[in-house]
Amino acid sequence: MEERGNNQTTLKDALKAMLDHYKLKGKLNQSRIRHQWEEMMGPSIANYTKDIKLYKGKLFIIIDSAPLRQELSYGKEKIRKVLNEQLGEEAIREVIIR
């Protein structure tokens, strides 16, 4: 197996650099969060979810049902921790449920 030269980088590092350069990381994380949301919360809660947006470390979750919105607001910290674990980084600093 060949050794890597000093000017070579791993595919993982190259992709990370590309995402950072083109500022695509937030969009990628938002897409991953949307996908994880239904798996994490189940189809019934996902059906009441109108939109999920990640903007500058804040995750905005728009919920149609007032009782469900209230119930989820009690678990915002857990939602943040679980999704950050799924992403493998601290992309979400705050969860805002509306």
N, C-alpha and C positions, 0 to 999 in steps of 0.2 A: 504494500500500500504506500502511495506517495505521501510525503510530508507536505504540509501546506507551507507555501512561502509567506513572507511577511506581508505581502500586499493582497493576500487572499482572505476572504471572509466566509463565514458559514452562510448557508441559505437563510437560516433563521435571522441572523444579524442583518443581512441584506434586506430582507422583507421588513424588518423592524425599522431600518433606516429609511426605506421607501415610504412606509406609512407615516413616519414622523415628518419627513420632508414634504410630502403632499398633504399633510394634515388630514389623513384619512382614518387615523386611529379612533377618533371619536365616533365616526360613522360606523366603523367596524364594530366597536363595542356596543353601540346602540342596536345594531342589527343582532348581535349575539344576545343582548339582554332581551330583546323582543322574542327571540326564539326560546330562550330559557324561561321566560315568564310563564308561558302556557304549561311547560313541563313542571315548573316549580309550583304553580298555583292551581293547576287543573283547568279543564275546559270551562267549567261554570264561571269561575272568576275571570278567566280570559275573555269570556263573552261579554262581561260587563266593562271590560277595559277598552276605552275608546282610543287611547294613544299612549305611547311611551316615548319620551325624549330625554336624551342625555345632553346637557349643555353646561360646560365649564364645571364639571364635577357634581352637578346637581341632576338627579334623576326625577323627572316629572312624570307622574303616573296619573292619567285622567280616567276616572271611574264614573260610570253612569248612575250607580246606585248609592244614595246617601248612606244607608245603613252599612253597606259594604265598605264605602269610603271611610266611615268612622271606625269600623273594625280593623281595617288595614292600617289606619293611622297609629294604632297601638303597637304594631309590629314593624314600624319603619326601620328601626336599628337592625332587626334580624334580617329584613329584606336586603338592606345595604350589605351586611356581612356575607350573606349567602351569595348574592350576585357578584360581589368582589372576589369571593373564593372561586366562583365559576370562571371569572375573567382572568384570574391569576395575577391580579394587581389591584391597587386601591384607586380604581377609576371613579368610584362613586363616593363622594364625601357627605352627601345629604340626599335624603329621599323626601320628595314633596308630593303629597297625594291631593288631588283636586277633583 
